[in-house]
C-alpha cells in the first residue's frame, strides 16, 4: 500500500533526511520519498498509518492529512 502524508513543516534537505531516517526504521517500509516542493511524504509498504505518523512526529514534524492509493 502507498500512503501520502501532507507535512506542511517540510522546507529543506534537513527535513528530508530527518523524516526519511525515522520512517525507514519502521518494519514493513519498502520506500520513502519526501518532496520539499509539495511538502509530502510518500511511504510504500505494509506499515500502519499510526506508526508512520509517530515516526514523522519523532522527526519533529506534524502530519496534516493522509491519503491512500
Number of C-alpha atoms within 10 A of each C-alpha: 11 16 19 19 22 18 21 15 15 21 14 12 12 10 19 20 12 17 24 20 15 16 23 16 11 16 12 12 18 14 13 20 15 22 18 17 9 12 17 22 24 17 24 16 15 14 17 13 15 9 13 23 19 16 21 22 14 14 18 12 18 17 17 12 12 15 10 11 7
